[in-house]
Amino acid sequence: MTSQTERLLNSGIAFQEMLVMHPRLTQTHQRLDELRALGRATRGKPQKILPIIGPSGSGKTTNFKTWRDGVATSVLPGSNSPPAILHVTLSAKCSVKQLGADILQALGQFGLPVDIVDDLRGRQRGRRTRLIDPFHDLKDAVLMYAAAVALDNAGIELLAIDELHHLIDKDQKGKIAWTVSEALKVLADMGVCPVAVIGTSTAMRIVSAKNNPQFAARCAAPVMLDPLDITLKGDRTLFIGYIASLSKLLIKHGVFDEDQGLTREDFVACFYDVSRGVVGTVSRLVDNASAIAIREGKDRIGREHLSEATRTWAMPMDLTDHDPWMKGPRDLKLLKKVH
């Protein structure tokens, strides 16, 4: 393996595993700890639902998985215990039946035994077994009840439902699968475990009291991972600190030997211009620029590398229509009006 190939591999691994913790993410961990503790203390009684809302790239899912993995370390190595925290990603155009099936499949070996599933299906003697979709013949209510029983039997202490915005069908002019949100509400009311629902800002339509008052009544104050606004002192400090931390992590993972100085000159304003305050976009931009610099045999990420990453990644992905590295960062007031 060549040195360049090793560096590219290290860079790819670094950005796959990278999570720069900052106060907003730490506060999310605290809220999840509180939700889990309350659920354990009130098991069997109606549980809370915690919305975690933010744009793509804000670290919602990665941050949750980091918290979940931290909880998992409390389980003895090699033990055959079910996970305390279950993370389920909603399928696109999700139905109640699909939700129940997703939960049971996420539980894996800790879900319902096959003989119980067979009994629930009420399969008649001699009927052919469905190997691809064992839950096909179950009715919605039966399958959700099966999922609730399985969660309870496995001792799940917190259920996370990711990609909540998948309940909004873009092909059907934004039609919302209200029956699925109702199923989540019923699951919380059954007292099995608290539920965290994770999604983009469009998911607020689902949890809003204007649209879904009964669901909203079960919700704790949402965790809002909004884009950072560098006109605000606190957000500006977080944004600069995040960029500086990326340089340190690149050294830690052996990608570069020296600090990259990513906050030099007008870089902070340029990063903000491209990312609109979404830190995940900053990470991906640096990831692409890092690979470009390595392929050129450079030991430092330069303005030209960040410009190329903007033109070959951020602009084609419609994250921005401007290259601030070569054309200069737009005035922040103008940027506010544009976006």
TIVOVO-607626 format. One record per residue (C-alpha): residue in three letters; z, x, y. Coordinates in steps of 0.05 Angstrom, whole numbers, padded with zeros to 5 digits, always signed. Each point is the difference from the previous one (the first is absolute). Example, Ala and Ser with C-alpha at 12.3 -4.5 7.8 and 13.67 -1.06 7.14 Angstrom:
! residues 2
ALA+00156+00246-00090/SER-00013+00027+00069/
END
This chain:
! residues 339
MET+00000+00000+00000/THR-00020+00029+00067/SER+00049+00007+00058/GLN-00040-00052+00039/THR+00002-00049-00059/GLU+00075+00010-00007/ARG+00011-00013+00073/LEU-00042-00063-00002/LEU+00038-00024-00061/ASN+00067+00016+00034/SER-00023-00037+00062/GLY-00021-00061-00040/ILE+00066-00001-00038/ALA+00039+00009+00064/PHE-00030-00060+00034/GLN+00005-00043-00063/GLU+00075+00014-00004/MET+00015+00006+00074/LEU+00048-00047+00034/VAL+00027+00022+00067/MET+00065-00037+00008/HIS+00017-00025+00070/PRO+00053-00049+00026/ARG-00042-00063-00012/LEU-00010+00017-00073/THR+00073+00021-00008/GLN+00021-00067+00030/THR-00045-00035-00051/HIS+00038+00036-00056/GLN+00065-00024+00030/ARG-00024-00072+00003/LEU-00023+00004-00073/ASP+00068+00029-00020/GLU+00035-00058+00035/LEU-00046-00052-00032/ARG+00011+00029-00070/ALA+00075+00003+00010/LEU+00003-00072+00024/GLY-00043-00022-00059/ARG+00046+00034-00050/ALA+00061-00032+00032/THR-00030-00070+00001/ARG-00041-00001-00064/GLY-00012-00071-00023/LYS+00002-00027+00071/PRO-00060-00009+00047/GLN-00027+00068+00020/LYS-00030+00027+00064/ILE-00073+00019+00012/LEU-00013+00063+00042/PRO-00069+00005+00033/ILE-00025+00071+00012/ILE-00059-00003+00047/GLY-00046+00054+00028/PRO-00072+00022+00004/SER-00036+00039-00054/GLY+00022+00072+00004/SER+00069-00016+00028/GLY+00034+00024-00064/LYS+00024-00068-00025/THR-00015+00008-00073/THR+00011+00076-00005/ASN+00067-00008+00035/PHE+00020-00056-00047/LYS-00019+00041-00061/THR+00040+00059+00026/TRP+00061-00045+00006/ARG-00012-00030-00069/ASP-00007+00069-00031/GLY+00066+00021+00033/VAL+00034-00060-00032/ALA-00032+00019-00067/THR+00033+00069+00001/SER+00066-00035-00012/VAL-00024-00019-00070/LEU+00017+00052-00053/PRO-00061+00041-00022/GLY-00029-00024-00066/SER+00036-00067+00003/ASN-00039-00062-00021/SER+00028-00042+00056/PRO-00046-00045+00040/PRO-00013+00020+00073/ALA+00049-00027+00051/ILE-00058-00011+00049/LEU-00066-00032-00018/HIS-00062+00011+00042/VAL-00057-00050-00009/THR-00067+00003+00036/LEU-00031-00069+00011/SER-00070-00009-00027/ALA-00054-00021+00049/LYS-00006-00076+00005/CYS+00066-00005-00037/SER+00022-00065-00034/VAL+00068-00021-00025/LYS-00022+00015-00071/GLN-00024+00069+00021/LEU+00065+00014+00036/GLY+00040-00016-00063/ALA-00046+00042-00043/ASP+00003+00058+00050/ILE+00077-00001-00003/LEU+00001-00002-00076/GLN-00052+00055-00006/ALA+00038+00044+00050/LEU+00063-00008-00043/GLY-00039+00028-00059/GLN+00044+00012-00060/PHE+00058-00033+00038/GLY-00037-00066+00007/LEU+00002-00057-00049/PRO-00008+00015-00075/VAL-00067-00020-00030/ASP+00032-00054-00044/ILE+00030-00034+00062/VAL-00068+00002+00035/ASP-00031-00030-00061/ASP+00052-00055-00001/LEU-00010-00015+00074/ARG-00074-00006-00011/GLY+00012-00051-00054/ARG-00058+00028-00040/GLN-00022-00045-00056/ARG-00004+00028-00070/GLY-00065+00036-00013/ARG-00019+00005+00074/ARG-00033+00065+00020/THR+00044+00049+00038/ARG-00023+00020+00069/LEU+00008+00076+00002/ILE-00028+00011+00070/ASP+00042-00052+00037/PRO+00061-00020-00040/PHE+00024-00045+00057/HIS-00065-00040+00007/ASP+00026-00062-00035/LEU+00066-00005+00038/LYS+00007-00050+00056/ASP+00019+00026+00069/ALA+00072-00026-00001/VAL+00013+00025-00071/LEU-00027+00069+00016/MET+00042+00007+00063/TYR+00061-00023-00038/ALA-00016+00052-00053/ALA-00005+00053+00054/ALA+00067-00021+00031/VAL+00034+00003-00069/ALA-00031+00068-00013/LEU+00024+00027+00068/ASP+00070-00026-00014/ASN+00003+00027-00071/ALA-00024+00068+00024/GLY+00054+00001+00054/ILE-00050+00013+00056/GLU+00040+00009+00065/LEU-00058-00005+00049/LEU-00071-00024-00007/ALA-00053+00026+00048/ILE-00064-00039+00009/ASP-00052+00045+00032/GLU-00065-00019+00036/LEU+00027-00068+00021/HIS-00061-00009+00045/HIS-00041-00009-00064/LEU+00025-00072+00002/ILE-00049-00010+00058/ASP-00069-00011-00027/LYS-00051+00029+00049/ASP-00057-00031-00039/GLN+00030-00069+00012/LYS+00008+00007+00076/GLY+00071+00026-00004/LYS+00026-00053-00048/ILE+00071+00018-00023/ALA+00024-00008-00072/TRP+00063-00039+00020/THR+00016-00015-00072/VAL+00012+00074-00013/SER+00047+00008+00060/GLU+00036-00063-00025/ALA+00007+00033-00068/LEU+00032+00061+00033/LYS+00047-00045+00038/VAL+00021-00036-00064/LEU+00010+00067-00034/ALA+00049+00021+00055/ASP+00034-00068-00003/MET+00012+00008-00075/GLY+00045+00059+00017/VAL-00034+00050-00046/CYS-00005+00056+00051/PRO-00019+00012+00073/VAL-00073+00008+00018/ALA-00034+00048+00048/VAL-00070-00022+00022/ILE-00045+00055+00027/GLY-00063-00011+00039/THR-00042+00011+00063/SER+00011-00038+00064/THR-00045-00057-00024/ALA+00054-00014-00052/MET+00044-00026+00056/ARG-00040-00064-00004/ILE+00031-00010-00069/VAL+00073+00013+00021/SER-00003-00031+00069/ALA+00045-00060+00013/LYS-00058-00035+00035/ASN-00041+00000-00064/ASN+00052+00005-00055/PRO+00069-00021+00026/GLN+00033-00004-00068/PHE-00023+00069-00020/ALA+00021+00028+00068/ALA+00069-00030-00009/ARG+00010+00045-00062/CYS-00022+00063+00038/ALA+00044+00054+00028/ALA-00022+00032+00066/PRO-00067+00033-00015/VAL-00010+00075+00000/MET-00057+00011+00049/LEU-00036+00067-00009/ASP-00044-00009+00061/PRO-00045+00056+00026/LEU+00037+00049+00045/ASP-00010-00008+00075/ILE+00003+00069+00033/THR+00011-00030+00068/LEU+00070-00015-00025/LYS+00046+00061-00003/GLY+00029-00015-00068/ASP-00067-00013-00033/ARG-00030+00062+00034/THR+00056+00043-00029/LEU-00013-00029-00069/PHE-00075+00010+00006/ILE+00005+00073+00022/GLY+00054+00014-00053/TYR-00045-00030-00054/ILE-00059+00045+00019/ALA+00045+00062+00002/SER+00028-00017-00069/LEU-00070+00000-00029/SER-00008+00074+00017/LYS+00065+00016-00036/LEU-00020-00038-00062/LEU-00067+00035-00002/ILE+00038+00066-00004/LYS+00049-00027-00051/HIS-00057-00021-00046/GLY-00035+00067+00006/VAL-00061-00026+00037/PHE+00009+00046+00060/ASP+00046+00059+00012/GLU+00013-00013+00074/ASP+00019-00059+00044/GLN-00063-00036+00021/GLY+00024-00017+00069/LEU-00026-00070-00004/THR+00037-00021+00063/ARG-00034+00054+00044/GLU-00043-00013+00061/ASP-00021-00073+00003/PHE+00004-00011-00075/VAL+00054-00053+00003/ALA-00042-00043+00047/CYS-00061+00010-00045/PHE+00038-00019-00062/TYR+00024-00063+00035/ASP-00070-00016+00024/VAL-00027+00001-00071/SER+00060-00031-00036/ARG+00022-00053+00050/GLY+00071+00019-00019/VAL-00007-00010-00076/VAL+00031+00063-00030/GLY-00037-00008-00067/THR-00065+00008+00038/VAL+00026+00065+00029/SER+00016+00026-00070/ARG-00069-00018-00027/LEU-00034+00031+00060/VAL+00039+00065-00011/ASP-00015-00004-00074/ASN-00075-00002+00013/ALA+00003+00053+00054/SER+00041+00045-00046/ALA-00053-00004-00054/ILE-00055+00016+00050/ALA+00038+00062+00025/ILE+00013+00024-00071/ARG-00073-00006-00019/GLU-00017+00043+00060/GLY+00050+00052-00022/LYS+00045-00012+00060/ASP+00076+00008+00001/ARG+00010-00048+00059/ILE-00022-00071+00014/GLY-00041+00004+00064/ARG-00024-00052+00050/GLU-00069+00004-00031/HIS+00028-00019-00069/LEU+00038-00060+00028/SER-00063-00020+00038/GLU-00042+00004-00064/ALA+00053-00040-00038/THR-00002-00053+00055/ARG-00076-00004-00002/THR-00008+00002-00076/TRP+00061-00042-00020/ALA+00034-00039+00055/MET-00062-00024+00035/PRO-00039-00022-00063/MET+00063-00036-00023/ASP+00001-00038+00067/LEU+00069+00028+00018/THR-00027+00023+00067/ASP-00066+00005+00039/HIS+00019+00062+00040/ASP+00008+00075-00014/PRO+00056+00021+00047/TRP-00001+00071-00026/MET-00067+00014+00033/LYS-00005-00056+00052/GLY+00073+00000+00020/PRO+00055-00051-00014/ARG-00010-00065+00037/ASP+00050-00020+00053/LEU+00058-00034-00035/LYS-00003-00060+00047/LEU-00073-00009-00016/LEU+00015+00008-00074/LYS+00051-00056+00004/LYS-00052-00046+00031/VAL-00053+00018-00052/HIS+00046-00009-00059/
END
